[in-house]
Amino acid sequence: MAQPWKTIDKKETPDGVLELRQRGERDFLILINGRVLMNSSANRSELALGVLACSAVADRNAPRVLIGGLGMALTLRAALNALPTSARVVIAELNPAAVDWCRGPLAQLTDCAVDDPRVSVVLDDVARVIRTAAESVGEKFDAIVIDLYEGPHAKTDSRNDPFYGSIALRNARNALVPGGVFGVWGEAPDRAFEKRLEAAGFLFERLRPGRGGLRHVVYLARKNDGRQPGAAEAKLRRPPGTAQEERIP
């Protein structure tokens, strides 16, 4: 018989009640107003996002990576496992509770990835962090990874959405170094988002991690600036409009 879920912490946020629940030793849920944001047992797309985006820049000298959204730090752990010791990873997270949970009850899931010496946590909106980098002369990122709970979808404001609208995508491109990688998690494919990626100057792949069951989407894009990509980036040489449906174990 399955054990019941127990609420171990909850916080009031501008978006509603953020809640952490646990069942047994390693089963966790994060919810907002009763809606499940993350499940520790269903994470293959988040892991794929971290691995794919960061593997593409792992051979660079001291790659600098921005991850938007901490969650349970599963994407962060996957990213760290793919990156060299010289890497620097900035986590942009709005809710201090998420950071506390990842250092507390959730730490066992990721070997406390938040406290890895390569990681710095910024309590800020990732859209603002990207915009600041886009407007700066230096301090660009080799990779930007957006792992937020909805991802791009049919109701996304095509121009003004702070993460997936056309202005935000241009900011993301300008915040990346030449050949920089942009990884985005989504619940399902979104063709309008793909068109905006192309218009903003990205080459991209659409990936569907796993086999069977609910398969979310990972968009893996590269800043299209004419440079010759390394071996890890070779798949992203396809011309715009050739997004691929692929399976990742």
C-alpha positions in Angstrom: 0.0 0.0 0.0 1.4 3.4 -1.0 2.4 5.7 1.8 0.4 9.0 2.0 2.0 12.3 1.0 2.9 14.6 3.9 3.4 18.4 3.7 6.8 19.2 5.2 6.9 22.9 4.4 4.8 25.6 2.7 5.4 29.2 1.9 3.2 32.1 0.8 4.5 33.6 -2.5 3.2 36.2 -4.9 2.0 33.4 -7.1 0.3 31.5 -4.3 1.2 28.8 -1.8 4.4 27.0 -2.6 4.4 23.6 -0.9 6.9 20.7 -0.5 5.5 17.2 0.1 7.3 14.0 0.9 6.4 10.3 0.7 8.9 7.7 2.0 12.6 8.6 1.9 13.1 9.9 -1.6 9.7 10.8 -3.1 9.0 14.5 -3.2 6.6 16.9 -4.8 6.7 20.7 -5.2 3.3 22.3 -5.7 2.0 25.8 -6.3 -1.7 26.3 -5.2 -2.1 22.5 -5.4 -0.7 22.2 -8.9 2.3 19.9 -9.2 5.4 21.7 -10.4 8.0 18.9 -9.9 8.0 15.3 -9.0 11.3 13.7 -7.9 10.3 10.4 -9.6 9.5 11.9 -13.0 12.6 13.9 -14.1 14.1 12.4 -17.3 13.5 15.5 -19.4 15.0 17.8 -16.8 18.1 15.6 -16.6 18.3 15.6 -20.3 18.1 19.3 -20.5 21.0 19.8 -18.1 23.2 17.2 -19.7 22.6 18.2 -23.3 23.0 21.9 -22.9 26.1 21.7 -20.8 27.8 18.9 -22.7 27.7 21.2 -25.7 29.9 23.7 -23.9 31.9 21.4 -21.6 35.1 21.5 -23.8 35.3 25.3 -23.5 37.7 27.0 -21.2 35.9 27.7 -17.9 32.4 27.7 -19.4 29.9 30.1 -17.7 26.3 28.8 -17.5 23.1 30.4 -16.3 20.2 28.2 -15.1 16.8 29.8 -14.7 14.7 27.9 -12.0 16.1 25.7 -9.3 13.3 23.4 -8.5 14.7 20.3 -6.8 18.1 21.0 -8.3 17.9 17.9 -10.5 18.7 19.9 -13.7 21.5 21.6 -11.8 23.0 18.3 -10.8 22.8 17.0 -14.3 24.5 20.1 -15.6 27.3 19.9 -13.0 28.0 16.3 -13.9 28.5 17.3 -17.5 30.7 20.3 -16.8 34.4 20.6 -16.0 35.7 21.7 -12.6 36.6 25.1 -14.1 32.9 25.8 -14.9 30.9 28.5 -13.2 27.1 28.1 -12.8 24.7 30.8 -11.9 21.3 29.8 -10.6 18.6 32.4 -10.9 15.7 31.6 -8.5 12.9 33.8 -7.2 11.9 31.8 -4.1 14.3 31.5 -1.2 12.3 28.5 0.0 13.4 26.5 -3.0 17.1 27.2 -2.1 16.4 26.2 1.5 14.7 23.0 0.5 17.5 22.0 -1.8 20.0 22.5 1.0 17.6 20.7 3.4 15.2 17.8 2.7 15.9 17.7 -1.0 19.7 17.7 -0.7 19.8 13.9 -0.7 18.5 13.8 -4.3 21.5 15.7 -5.7 24.3 15.4 -3.2 23.5 19.0 -2.3 24.3 20.4 -5.8 23.5 23.9 -4.6 26.6 23.9 -2.4 28.9 22.8 -5.2 31.8 25.3 -5.3 31.1 26.0 -9.0 27.6 27.3 -8.1 26.4 30.7 -7.1 22.7 31.4 -6.4 21.1 34.7 -7.3 17.7 35.5 -5.9 16.3 37.2 -8.9 14.2 36.8 -12.0 16.1 35.0 -14.6 14.7 37.3 -17.3 16.3 40.2 -15.6 19.6 38.4 -15.3 19.5 37.6 -19.0 18.6 41.2 -19.9 21.5 42.5 -17.8 24.0 40.1 -19.5 22.5 41.1 -23.0 23.2 44.8 -22.3 26.7 44.3 -20.9 29.9 44.3 -22.8 31.3 41.3 -20.9 29.8 38.7 -18.6 28.1 36.7 -21.3 27.2 33.1 -20.9 28.3 30.0 -22.8 24.9 28.4 -22.1 21.6 29.5 -20.8 19.2 26.9 -19.5 15.5 27.7 -18.8 13.8 25.1 -16.7 10.5 26.7 -15.6 7.3 24.9 -14.8 5.2 25.7 -17.8 7.6 26.3 -20.7 6.5 27.8 -24.0 2.9 27.0 -24.9 0.0 28.1 -27.1 -1.0 31.0 -24.8 2.5 32.4 -24.6 2.5 36.1 -25.5 4.5 36.0 -28.7 6.2 39.4 -28.1 6.2 40.2 -24.4 6.4 36.9 -22.6 9.4 37.4 -20.3 11.0 34.1 -21.1 9.7 32.8 -24.5 8.5 36.0 -26.3 10.4 37.4 -29.2 12.0 40.2 -27.1 13.1 37.7 -24.5 14.6 35.4 -27.1 16.6 38.3 -28.6 17.9 39.1 -25.2 18.9 35.5 -24.7 20.8 35.5 -27.9 22.6 38.7 -27.0 23.5 37.3 -23.5 25.3 34.4 -25.1 28.9 34.3 -26.3 29.5 33.3 -30.0 28.2 29.8 -30.5 26.4 29.9 -27.1 23.8 27.3 -26.3 20.2 28.0 -25.2 18.3 25.1 -23.6 14.6 25.3 -22.8 12.2 22.8 -21.1 8.6 22.5 -22.3 5.6 20.4 -21.5 4.8 19.9 -25.2 6.1 21.0 -28.6 5.2 24.6 -29.5 5.5 25.5 -33.2 5.1 29.2 -32.6 8.0 29.2 -30.2 10.1 27.4 -32.7 9.4 30.1 -35.3 10.4 32.7 -32.7 13.6 30.9 -32.0 14.5 30.9 -35.7 13.6 34.6 -36.0 15.8 35.5 -33.0 18.8 33.8 -34.7 19.0 30.3 -33.3 19.5 26.9 -34.9 17.6 24.4 -32.8 16.6 20.8 -32.2 13.4 19.6 -30.6 14.1 16.5 -28.5 11.6 14.1 -26.8 13.6 12.3 -24.0 12.7 8.8 -23.1 10.5 6.0 -24.4 6.8 5.6 -23.5 4.8 7.5 -20.9 4.6 11.3 -20.7 7.4 12.7 -22.8 8.2 16.4 -22.3 10.2 18.5 -24.7 13.7 19.8 -24.6 14.7 22.5 -27.0 18.4 22.7 -27.6 19.4 25.8 -29.6 22.7 27.4 -30.7 23.3 31.0 -31.4 23.6 31.2 -35.2 26.6 33.4 -35.7 28.4 31.6 -38.5 31.1 30.0 -36.3 32.1 26.4 -36.8 30.8 24.4 -33.9 32.8 21.8 -32.0 31.9 18.1 -32.1 29.5 18.3 -29.2 27.6 21.0 -31.1 27.6 19.4 -34.5 23.9 18.4 -34.5 22.9 22.0 -34.3 24.4 22.8 -37.7 21.1 22.0 -39.4 19.5 25.0 -41.1 16.5 26.7 -39.5 13.3 24.8 -39.7 14.8 21.3 -39.4 13.9 20.6 -35.8 14.3 16.9 -35.1 12.2 14.5 -33.1 14.7 12.4 -31.2 14.8 9.9 -28.4 17.2 10.2 -25.5 17.4 7.1 -23.2 
